[in-house]
Amino acid sequence: MSEPDRIIRLTTVLSRTGLSRSTLYRKIAEGTFPAQIKISVNGAGWHESDINLWVENPASWRPRREGGGIR
């Protein structure tokens, strides 16, 4: 049985990727970094698995297709 995919927050994402905040959001807008998901009215986070995939190979990362599987 696999562990559930954790939601990680901005500070963790910045630490794991080594990106600055502005570069992170620019890459999201370009479609070259996973977009955040809304977790509350004023909060957002990222699926840890998406960040791990990006860290493994940033140059070839592509967004998952919508409805493309169970997280």
N, C-alpha and C positions, 0 to 999 in steps of 0.2 A: 504494500500500500504506500503510495507516495504522499509526501507531506503537502499540505495546502500551500499555495503560492502566497507569500507574505506581501504586504504593501509596505513600501519604504518611502520615507519622506525626503524632502529636498536636500537637507544637510548630508544624509547618507549617500544619496545619488552623487552629489558633488564630490564627496570624499572618495567614493569608489571609482569615479570616472576621471577625476583630476581636471574636470572642466570648470570654468568660471560660470557663474549664474547667467551672465549675458550670453555666453557661447552656448550654454545648454538650451536656452529658450530660442536662440537663433536656429540651432540645429532642429529643434522641434518644428519650427515654422517651415524649414526647408524640407522636412520629412526624412531627415537622416538620423533621428533619435526618437526613441519611443515617447509618445505623448503621455502626459499625466492623466490620471483618472480622478474624478471628483469623489471624495470620500465623506464630505460633510459640506455644510453651507459655505464655510470659509476654508476648507482644507482640501488638499489634493495630494496624491502620492503616485507611485509607480509600482507595477508588478515587478517583484524582485527578479523573476525569470527573464523578463524583457531586458532589464538592465544587465543581467549576467550574459545574455546573448550578445548585447551590444559590446560589452567589455571584451568578450572573446574575440570578436572580429568587427571593429567599428566600420571598416571600409565596405564590408559586404552586407551590413545589416539592412533589412527591409521590413516595413511594417507587415504585421500579420493581416491576412484577409479577415474582414468582419465575419463573425460567426464561424471562424475557421477551426474551432475546437474548444475543448474544455481546458480551463486554466487550472 
